[in-house]
Amino acid sequence: MLRVQKVRIADIYVPAARRKTLHPETVRLLAEDILENGMKTPIQVRADDKRYVLVEGLHRLEAAKWLGEDTIEAYLVQARKH
């Protein structure tokens, strides 16, 4: 069973291939929704030495950054390296 934990946004690495899929307008709209309704689904990260690697949730992560958050709720998952 997955447990939600708070992760420092500064400790999350986003692989270059994943960054290419970012849509700024989606981030803006999601940030507005988060302000009104809160974060509905935690992002997914995997542990990698002293940092975390984003597995799922790029737009939610960027929206949290846009809102000035220092931490984000995340599921720590087992995933293969990209």
C-alpha positions as CSV (number, residue, x, y, z in Angstrom):
1,M,0.0,0.0,0.0
2,L,1.3,3.4,-0.9
3,R,1.7,6.1,1.7
4,V,1.7,9.8,1.0
5,Q,4.7,11.7,2.2
6,K,5.9,15.3,2.0
7,V,8.9,15.7,-0.3
8,R,10.9,18.9,-0.8
9,I,10.4,20.2,-4.3
10,A,14.1,21.1,-4.5
11,D,15.0,17.4,-4.0
12,I,13.0,16.3,-7.1
13,Y,14.8,15.7,-10.4
14,V,12.8,15.8,-13.6
15,P,14.4,13.9,-16.5
16,A,15.0,15.9,-19.6
17,A,12.7,13.8,-21.8
18,R,9.8,14.4,-19.3
19,R,10.4,18.1,-19.3
20,K,9.7,18.2,-23.0
21,T,6.1,17.3,-22.4
22,L,5.4,20.4,-20.2
23,H,2.5,22.7,-21.3
24,P,2.6,26.0,-19.5
25,E,-1.1,26.8,-20.0
26,T,-1.9,23.4,-18.3
27,V,0.3,24.4,-15.4
28,R,-1.4,27.7,-15.0
29,L,-4.9,26.2,-15.0
30,L,-3.9,23.4,-12.6
31,A,-2.4,25.9,-10.2
32,E,-5.7,27.8,-10.2
33,D,-7.5,24.6,-9.5
34,I,-5.1,23.7,-6.7
35,L,-5.7,27.1,-5.1
36,E,-9.5,26.5,-5.1
37,N,-9.7,22.7,-4.4
38,G,-6.3,21.6,-3.1
39,M,-4.0,18.9,-4.6
40,K,-6.2,15.9,-5.4
41,T,-3.6,13.3,-6.4
42,P,-0.1,13.1,-5.1
43,I,2.8,13.0,-7.6
44,Q,4.9,9.8,-7.9
45,V,8.6,9.8,-7.3
46,R,11.3,7.1,-6.9
47,A,14.3,7.3,-4.7
48,D,17.7,7.8,-6.4
49,D,20.6,8.3,-4.0
50,K,20.1,11.7,-2.3
51,R,17.3,12.9,-4.4
52,Y,14.0,11.8,-5.9
53,V,13.2,11.3,-9.6
54,L,9.8,12.3,-10.9
55,V,7.8,9.3,-12.2
56,E,4.4,10.9,-12.7
57,G,2.9,14.3,-12.1
58,L,5.0,16.9,-14.0
59,H,2.2,19.4,-14.3
60,R,1.2,19.1,-10.7
61,L,4.9,19.5,-9.7
62,E,5.2,22.6,-11.8
63,A,1.9,24.0,-10.6
64,A,3.2,23.6,-7.0
65,K,6.4,25.5,-7.9
66,W,4.4,28.2,-9.6
67,L,2.4,28.6,-6.4
68,G,5.6,29.0,-4.4
69,E,5.3,25.7,-2.5
70,D,8.5,24.2,-0.9
71,T,7.0,20.7,-0.5
72,I,4.6,18.5,-2.3
73,E,2.7,15.3,-1.4
74,A,4.1,12.3,-3.2
75,Y,3.9,8.6,-3.4
76,L,7.3,6.9,-3.2
77,V,7.1,4.1,-5.8
78,Q,9.4,1.4,-7.1
79,A,10.1,2.2,-10.8
80,R,12.8,1.3,-13.2
81,K,15.2,4.0,-14.3
82,H,14.4,5.8,-17.5
